[in-house]
Every structure is written in C-alpha cells, then in structure tokens.
Amino acid sequence: MRRVRQSEEPSSDPVALTRDQRFRGARLVASAANDAEDCALLLAVLGLEPADGLAGTPPPPG
C-alpha cells in the first residue's frame, strides 16, 4: 500500500496530500461509509489510513 508523506513541507510529488487533506478525506469517507468494513476498504483504495481521521492535534484552519 502506498503511504502518503507525513510532512507538511512542499513536495515534488504533485499528488502528495497535506495533513489537513488526509484528515478531511478520512472523515468524509467515514461519514459516507455503510459500515466499518466499507470504511476500511474505501480508505485503503484512497491510500489513507484510519489514523488520518483522528484529531490528535487539530488541523490548521483553512
């Protein structure tokens, strides 16, 4: 599985996601999933981890 960079530094990868994008994406997937298995599958397809949706420290506003 492809892991997305955890850094907020600019990347040469044009499709690298920021921490805020990963957080919002994981939360959106979780809200739309039918159940936990569906959520896990959708996150995996998108290259996201369940932990991306946890709010350890809130993402920057924006």
N, C-alpha and C positions, 0 to 999 in steps of 0.2 A: 504494500500500500504506500502511496506517495505521501510523504509527510510535508506539511507546509511549514515554512520557516517561522520561528517564534519571534524573530527580531522585528523591531519597528523601523530599522534602518532601511533606506531606499535600496531596492534590489534591482539587479539587471534582469531578473525574471519578470516579464510583463504580466504574468498571471498570478504572481505571488499575492496572497491576501494579507491584509493588515490584521492585527489582533481584534480590532473592532469589527471588521468584516466577518471574521470567523465566529465571533461571539454572536453577532446578529443573525448570521446564517444558521448556526446551530439552534438558536432559539426559535427561528422561523420554522425550521424543519420539525422541531419537537412539537410546535403548536399545530402543525398540519398533519402529523403522522397519526395513523389509526391506532397503533399500539407500540410498545417498546421495541418489538422485533422490526416493525416497519420503520421506526425512527432510526434504529441502528443501521439498517440497510441503506436508507437514504443518506445518512451521514457518511457512510463508507463510500457510496457512489460519488459523493461530492468531495471526498478527500478530507472530511472533517472528523474530529474526534469528539466523543461525548463531553470531554473535559473542556472543549472550546466554548461550551454554553454555560459553564459555571462562572459565577461572578465572584471570583476570589478578590480581585480589585476591579472596581467598575471601569468600563472602557471610557476613554475620554469623550466628552460631549462633542457632538458634531453631527 
